[in-house]
């Protein structure tokens, strides 16, 4: 499945696109302070891990946190540092800049950790990125890794080319079994994009393919910041923008 930000760099400014009451979209700075777009926060036990490192060679507290997820190769600060930069974000009116920034940074970190899980065949990582087996039940990539396949993780699939924050319509909120105001990530992935996995027996298994941009809505909650994953967006629901129930929300 596809999973699906302003360029919020550690110590840098975030730029969001907001839609004021008049309907015009305008650029708006989120300010210099805010959540860090980094693999690990500066106070994390894993903050000093700069590149992917065997768990036996990282600080004890860091190793203990990752071992709970079955990880043997720990991601380094270079994971997020060297990942594609987030695109400018379009946000609906009424969503505060700090709220949108936190949501986008958490989502981008989720994407990076998920890509690392696929590339290094460590599916335990995704259990911290989604509630109730979200990735194991919804992601063909993760299912392939669990089955022992070699699964590619191209950027066109892991990192969206356009991002927005939308408010779920009442119809979509009911579909997601949510009440009140529900903010969603709208991620649009570039095209063409396709990938084929290699199963343990050497056979080729098509994973996904699209020839025009693909937009998906994601719903989730920002996890409390704790090692090893920090403040990721734990995904709980999704809908493709081609689904009838999502059309009005995607049109925002």
N, C-alpha and C positions, 0 to 999 in steps of 0.2 A: 504494500500500500504506500501511497505517498503520505508524507507527513508535512506535513509541512512539517521597524527596527531601523530604525534609524541607526546611523553608525555611532553607537554608544560605546566609546572606547573608555578604558580606565582613565579617568581624569579628563575626558573629552566631553564635548557638547553633543546633545541629541537633537536632531531636527525631525519634527513631525509635521504632517500635513493635516490641518484640522478644518472641518467644515462649519463655519459660523452660521448664525441664524439665517442670514441672507442667502445661503446656499453656495457661496463662493468658496473655493478651496484655497487656503493660504498656508504658506510655510510659517512654522512657529518654532522657536528654539525651546528645548526642554531644560536648558541650563547646564552648567558645567558639572553639577553634582548629580549623583544618581547611582543606581546599581551598576556594578562593574560587568562589562562584557568580557569575561575572562573565564578560563577553565576553573580556576580556584580563586576565591577571595583572598585578600592579603593575610587574613587571620586564620585561614584554613591550615590544618595539619599537613595538607598536601601542597601548600603554596610554593615550596621550594623544588617541587618536581617539575623540571623544565621540559623534558621529553619523555616519551613512553618508556617506562622502566619496569623491570620485573618486580613484583610485589615484595619479594624478599629484600630488595635493595632500597626501599623507600622508608621514611620515618615510621616508627612502630605504630603511632596513632593513625597515620594515613593507611598503613597496611591493614590494620584491624578493621577500618571502615570499609575498605574495598573487598576484603576477604569475605565479608558478610554477603556480598553479591556474587561470590564465586569468581572474582577477578584475579588473574595471575599476571596480566600485563596492565600496569596503571597508566592512564593517559597523563600527558604533561601539559604544562601551560601553553605549549605550541599548538595544542589541539584547536582551541578557539582563536588563538593569535594568528594562526596561518589559515584559518577557514575563510571562505568568501565573506566579504563585508556585507552587513544587512543593507537592504535597499531603504529608500525613504518610505515613510509610513503614512498612509492615509487613515485618518481617524474620524469617527462620527462625532457630531456635536454632543456636548454633555459629558464626554469622557475626559477626565483631567489628564494633563500632561504627565504627572508622576505615575498615575495609574497605567496609562498606555505604555510608558517607558518600561515600567517594571514587567508588564505583561510580555512585551516584545523581547526584552533581554532574556527573560526566563524561557521563552519559546525557542529563541536562537540557541541557547545553551542545550536545551533538550535535543534539538536537531543535531548538534555537534556530538553529544554523547551517544546518540543513537547511531550515527554514522560510524563512530569508533567501535561500537558494539558489533556492527555488521562486519566491518573490515577485519576485526581481530577475532571474530567468532566467539564472542563473550556475551551470550544472550542474557545472562543474569543482570547486566547493566540496565536493560530496558525495563526490568521489573520495578525500578525506581523512577521511571519516567512516565508511567501510566498506571491508573488505578484498575483493579479487578482484571488483571491479565490483558490490559488493553492492546499492547503490542503483540503478545503471543496469539491473541484471538483475531486480530485485524491485519497484521502485517505479514504478507507472503515472504518478505525478506527474512524476518525473524523466524518464521516457520521453516524456511530453507536452512538457515544456520543451525537451528535446533536439530534438523535432520542430517546435519553433517555436510551440507552442500557448500561450495564456494560461491558466494553471492557478491556481485559487484555493488558499489555504492557511489554512482556518479553524482556529481554536484547538481545536475539538472533535476535529480530526484530528491536529494537530501536538503538542498537549500533553495527556497523560492526566490524568483526573480522580482516579485512584487509582493508587498505586504500591506494589509489594512487591518483596522480594528472596527468591527461592526457590532451593532446591537441586534440581538435575535428578535425577530418578530414574534408575536404571541403564538403563531402556528408552529414556528420552529422551536420555540421554547417548550411547547407541549411535546413535540417530537423528542426533544432531548430530556424530557421529564424534569424541567427546571421551572422555578417560579421567580418572579421579580425581574430585575434588570440583569440580562445575561450578555456579557461582552465576549465576542468571539474573535479569534484570529482568522483573517481571510488571507490565505496563501495562494499565490499564482505561480505555477511552475512553467519554465520555458519549454519550448518544443523545437525540434523533435527530441524525444527522450525515450530510451528503451534499454532494457537489460535482460540478459540471459544468464541463469545460474548453471553451474556444473554440479550435478549430483554425485554422490559417492561412487556410483558405478560408472561414472564418466559420461552419462547421458546429459543432454542439454535441456534445460527447462526454462521456457520464456517466463519472465517475472512480470513485466509491465511494458506498455508501449503507448505513447500518444504522439500525435502529429500536429496538434494545435495546443496552445496554452491551456493548462488545466488548473482550475480554481477549486479550492477546498476550504471549508470552514471547520475550525477546530475549537472545541470547548474544553476547558480544563481549569485547574486551580494551581496557584503558585505554592509550591511546597515550602515549608519552613526551612530556613537556611541551616543546614547541618551537613557534616561530612558524610560521604565523599562528594555527593552531587550538588550540594548547595541549593540555591533557589531556582529550581527548574520548573517548567510548566508541566504538571502531571496531567496528561490528557485523559479525558473521560468520554468524549464523544466527537463525532465528525459527521459531515454531510458534504457531498460534492455539489457544486453550484449548478449542475445539470438536473439535480433532483427537484421535483415540484415543490417539496416542502421548504427548500432553501432559496428559491428564486427571488423572493422579495428581499430577503436579508442580503443576498449577494449583490443586489442592484443598488444598495446604499452607496 
